[in-house]
Amino acid sequence: QVQLVESGGGLVQPGGSLRLSCAASGFAFSLLAMRWVRQAPGKGLEWVSAVNDDGSVTQYAPSVNGRFTISRDNTKNMLYLQMNNLKSEDTAVYYCARANDDPRGQGTRVTVSS
């Protein structure tokens, strides 16, 4: 059974940082590309970032490029998203997902506000 459990969200001031984590189980994590998506209040899902199976190739949405860093630890079946210089428009629920799959977890809420 595929399980993806996100954590690390919270309330942070503009300009602050957070590190999101995603614990994966139930599938061959090290063989699959992974991604982060987010859903802002009242809006649809937005793709944020992706990483290939071994972590050597990463991609970012223009809105987060230069501020967010995606990474993974295949020895621990973990996916991460380091978010720096957060802005109010980054406020959303963040989900991790397999590259060609819908989010399956509950997500972790990030609120950027002063």
BALOBA-1460 file (C-alpha; in Angstrom, 3 decimals):
// residues 114
<rec num="1" residu="q" x="0.000" y="0.000" z="0.000"/>
<rec num="2" residu="v" x="1.427" y="3.315" z="-1.077"/>
<rec num="3" residu="q" x="1.846" y="5.745" z="1.800"/>
<rec num="4" residu="l" x="3.186" y="9.284" z="1.685"/>
<rec num="5" residu="v" x="3.269" y="11.246" z="4.923"/>
<rec num="6" residu="e" x="4.157" y="14.912" z="4.766"/>
<rec num="7" residu="s" x="5.414" y="16.946" z="7.710"/>
<rec num="8" residu="g" x="7.273" y="20.108" z="8.586"/>
<rec num="9" residu="g" x="4.723" y="22.765" z="7.791"/>
<rec num="10" residu="g" x="3.789" y="25.616" z="10.072"/>
<rec num="11" residu="l" x="3.447" y="29.341" z="10.478"/>
<rec num="12" residu="v" x="6.407" y="31.403" z="9.370"/>
<rec num="13" residu="q" x="7.016" y="35.079" z="8.755"/>
<rec num="14" residu="p" x="7.776" y="36.403" z="5.267"/>
<rec num="15" residu="g" x="11.427" y="35.835" z="4.505"/>
<rec num="16" residu="g" x="11.588" y="32.819" z="6.758"/>
<rec num="17" residu="s" x="12.409" y="29.202" z="6.007"/>
<rec num="18" residu="l" x="10.852" y="25.794" z="6.452"/>
<rec num="19" residu="r" x="11.914" y="22.292" z="5.541"/>
<rec num="20" residu="l" x="9.198" y="19.892" z="4.500"/>
<rec num="21" residu="s" x="9.644" y="16.148" z="4.700"/>
<rec num="22" residu="c" x="7.807" y="13.279" z="3.073"/>
<rec num="23" residu="a" x="8.095" y="9.717" z="4.332"/>
<rec num="24" residu="a" x="7.383" y="7.185" z="1.611"/>
<rec num="25" residu="s" x="6.528" y="3.525" z="1.929"/>
<rec num="26" residu="g" x="4.773" y="0.740" z="0.068"/>
<rec num="27" residu="f" x="6.552" y="1.152" z="-3.249"/>
<rec num="28" residu="a" x="10.035" y="1.205" z="-4.765"/>
<rec num="29" residu="f" x="10.833" y="4.782" z="-3.800"/>
<rec num="30" residu="s" x="14.365" y="4.783" z="-5.191"/>
<rec num="31" residu="l" x="13.119" y="3.848" z="-8.653"/>
<rec num="32" residu="l" x="10.609" y="6.650" z="-9.104"/>
<rec num="33" residu="a" x="10.735" y="10.354" z="-9.732"/>
<rec num="34" residu="m" x="8.920" y="12.377" z="-7.098"/>
<rec num="35" residu="r" x="7.346" y="15.795" z="-6.934"/>
<rec num="36" residu="w" x="5.922" y="18.386" z="-4.598"/>
<rec num="37" residu="v" x="2.637" y="20.092" z="-5.368"/>
<rec num="38" residu="r" x="0.654" y="22.610" z="-3.383"/>
<rec num="39" residu="q" x="-2.867" y="23.893" z="-3.069"/>
<rec num="40" residu="a" x="-3.440" y="27.447" z="-1.968"/>
<rec num="41" residu="p" x="-6.729" y="28.380" z="-0.312"/>
<rec num="42" residu="g" x="-9.489" y="28.380" z="-2.884"/>
<rec num="43" residu="k" x="-7.222" y="27.289" z="-5.722"/>
<rec num="44" residu="g" x="-6.317" y="24.107" z="-7.556"/>
<rec num="45" residu="l" x="-3.209" y="21.999" z="-7.297"/>
<rec num="46" residu="e" x="-0.011" y="23.689" z="-8.446"/>
<rec num="47" residu="w" x="3.140" y="21.809" z="-9.338"/>
<rec num="48" residu="v" x="6.103" y="23.076" z="-7.319"/>
<rec num="49" residu="s" x="9.116" y="20.892" z="-7.932"/>
<rec num="50" residu="a" x="10.259" y="17.476" z="-9.110"/>
<rec num="51" residu="v" x="13.293" y="15.268" z="-8.739"/>
<rec num="52" residu="n" x="14.362" y="12.207" z="-10.671"/>
<rec num="53" residu="d" x="14.916" y="8.782" z="-9.149"/>
<rec num="54" residu="d" x="18.500" y="9.277" z="-7.995"/>
<rec num="55" residu="g" x="18.225" y="12.955" z="-7.133"/>
<rec num="56" residu="s" x="20.554" y="14.146" z="-9.857"/>
<rec num="57" residu="v" x="17.980" y="16.147" z="-11.820"/>
<rec num="58" residu="t" x="15.624" y="18.696" z="-10.317"/>
<rec num="59" residu="q" x="12.990" y="21.012" z="-11.704"/>
<rec num="60" residu="y" x="11.170" y="23.985" z="-10.220"/>
<rec num="61" residu="a" x="8.190" y="26.134" z="-10.980"/>
<rec num="62" residu="p" x="9.266" y="29.673" z="-11.891"/>
<rec num="63" residu="s" x="7.523" y="31.009" z="-8.813"/>
<rec num="64" residu="v" x="9.820" y="29.082" z="-6.463"/>
<rec num="65" residu="n" x="13.001" y="28.740" z="-8.503"/>
<rec num="66" residu="g" x="15.978" y="30.024" z="-6.557"/>
<rec num="67" residu="r" x="14.133" y="29.850" z="-3.251"/>
<rec num="68" residu="f" x="13.145" y="26.178" z="-2.903"/>
<rec num="69" residu="t" x="15.367" y="23.098" z="-3.072"/>
<rec num="70" residu="i" x="14.071" y="19.587" z="-3.549"/>
<rec num="71" residu="s" x="16.131" y="16.619" z="-2.421"/>
<rec num="72" residu="r" x="15.742" y="12.995" z="-1.513"/>
<rec num="73" residu="d" x="17.419" y="10.332" z="0.579"/>
<rec num="74" residu="n" x="16.820" y="6.973" z="-1.024"/>
<rec num="75" residu="t" x="18.416" y="5.166" z="1.923"/>
<rec num="76" residu="k" x="15.634" y="6.483" z="4.130"/>
<rec num="77" residu="n" x="12.800" y="6.686" z="1.577"/>
<rec num="78" residu="m" x="12.501" y="10.388" z="2.289"/>
<rec num="79" residu="l" x="11.735" y="13.382" z="0.102"/>
<rec num="80" residu="y" x="12.456" y="16.935" z="1.213"/>
<rec num="81" residu="l" x="11.647" y="20.484" z="0.225"/>
<rec num="82" residu="q" x="13.784" y="23.247" z="1.679"/>
<rec num="83" residu="m" x="11.909" y="26.512" z="1.365"/>
<rec num="84" residu="n" x="13.753" y="29.778" z="1.875"/>
<rec num="85" residu="n" x="12.713" y="33.401" z="1.568"/>
<rec num="86" residu="l" x="9.090" y="32.442" z="1.927"/>
<rec num="87" residu="k" x="6.409" y="34.770" z="0.632"/>
<rec num="88" residu="s" x="2.749" y="35.137" z="1.471"/>
<rec num="89" residu="e" x="1.866" y="33.589" z="-1.869"/>
<rec num="90" residu="d" x="3.588" y="30.380" z="-0.771"/>
<rec num="91" residu="t" x="0.779" y="29.823" z="1.726"/>
<rec num="92" residu="a" x="-0.749" y="26.466" z="0.828"/>
<rec num="93" residu="v" x="-1.077" y="22.839" z="1.751"/>
<rec num="94" residu="y" x="1.933" y="21.009" z="0.377"/>
<rec num="95" residu="y" x="1.795" y="17.442" z="-0.854"/>
<rec num="96" residu="c" x="4.397" y="15.016" z="-2.067"/>
<rec num="97" residu="a" x="3.499" y="12.604" z="-4.820"/>
<rec num="98" residu="r" x="4.976" y="10.117" z="-7.191"/>
<rec num="99" residu="a" x="5.717" y="11.796" z="-10.471"/>
<rec num="100" residu="n" x="2.774" y="10.298" z="-12.361"/>
<rec num="101" residu="d" x="0.342" y="9.978" z="-9.517"/>
<rec num="102" residu="d" x="-2.038" y="12.160" z="-7.581"/>
<rec num="103" residu="p" x="-1.183" y="13.171" z="-4.028"/>
<rec num="104" residu="r" x="-2.181" y="10.477" z="-1.556"/>
<rec num="105" residu="g" x="-1.321" y="12.018" z="1.798"/>
<rec num="106" residu="q" x="-2.923" y="14.605" z="4.015"/>
<rec num="107" residu="g" x="-0.383" y="17.239" z="3.153"/>
<rec num="108" residu="t" x="1.306" y="19.705" z="5.444"/>
<rec num="109" residu="r" x="0.061" y="23.269" z="5.805"/>
<rec num="110" residu="v" x="2.394" y="26.186" z="5.307"/>
<rec num="111" residu="t" x="1.244" y="29.633" z="6.318"/>
<rec num="112" residu="v" x="3.416" y="32.628" z="5.574"/>
<rec num="113" residu="s" x="2.203" y="35.641" z="7.473"/>
<rec num="114" residu="s" x="3.474" y="38.410" z="9.676"/>
